[in-house]
Amino acid sequence: MFSYDFIQKLLGLQGIKVTSVYVNNGILYVCATSDASFAICPRCGQVAQYVHDRRRQPCEHLDIWGMKTVILLEKKRYKCDCDPYHPFDEEFAFIRRYQRRTIPYEKYIFLLTHKNTVQNVCDIVNISEGACQRIYVHYANTILDNLEPEPLRILGIDEIATKKGHNYDTIIYNQETGSVVAVLDGRTKDVLVKYLMSFPKSVREGVEAVSMDMSRSYCFGVLECMPNAKPVIDRFHIADNLYRCVDDARKHIQNRIKKYGNKHEVFGIRWALLKDVEDLTREQALRLILACTKYPEIEKLHYLKEEFRTFFRLESKESALGFLEYFKDLVEQYDIPELKGFCKTIDNWLPYILNYYDYQISNGLVEGSNHKIKNIKRRAYGYRNSRNFELRIKLEFECA
Ligand SMILES: [Zn+2]
């Protein structure tokens, strides 16, 4: 009889012997059967030898010589004395129960999903989106489940925009390892509390600091669930808040000037006002100088914005407190309502802003990863289920 040893070696699967091979419509069919003549009964653990019937199950495998390869696997059903009316299927180590693809082939599909969109993978290997997702979820979970659980000591919480900025999700990450702990649907306190409470008390009590924006829901959620955690207001969000106030003030000033001055002298200065002064282009700088010379309100606004940059360079609580007192006085004196509002926000969050000097953390890690998350989102298009999106983010940060 012709030997199929060679094909068997090419398949690289244990526990089967190849009985015949043929090609039809460009597909390589390999008929194979188990090389064992008995099976262990899953109910009683005894050896069963009586074969009840045999069925052929097609099972996709890795391509051989560029040909799609299907193993026509003969599966025996064995009868065991413990329950002769319910024969059981023999199992193969290279195929997961109820699956129609070998494990090496599934792993190959998983590898493809890692850097491709789902749609792309479905096209390459010609499988349905659902099947592709199930494979992804299984292997991604296997990897994540096998990771050593990491202690949660210093965390960061931030919102990420999903669906073109209309929806927000919450991302929690470990500041010490850079890995993503969770992605939650929405950004309310309830959502956060429900998630945080899923950790045992000892874990929650072990968290020392959490960086976040100036959002009540995150702050109160953290304080409620993690009694020893210090909220640390993220510096990028302080700067963001300032820029928003400066921009609002600019709009008001421009509207006033429109009534009595020459509006062309003050329009088109938006970016010139918001950028750091040394980063301005020559044209932006000239425009800004003109506007500042003619309109003192704009000059004051620009001065205050530049002055606040000092804050981010201070290295102690004392100097930060001292600076903020000075800055508040200056704002009072210059009398710009929007910046008074900014000072009020700073006052409200002051203790948590100052916590920065105990834990020098920020959300820069996640802000910097925004691009990465956007890419993941693009590839995850088709992963309508948000758990799958979370799985992807976690895995990709883990494998970074
Ligand atoms: Zn049995």
Boltz pocket constraint, residues with backbone or C-beta under 6 A from the ligand:
constraints:
  - pocket:
      binder: B
      contacts: [[A, 41], [A, 42], [A, 43], [A, 44], [A, 45], [A, 46], [A, 80], [A, 81], [A, 82], [A, 83]]
      max_distance: 6.0
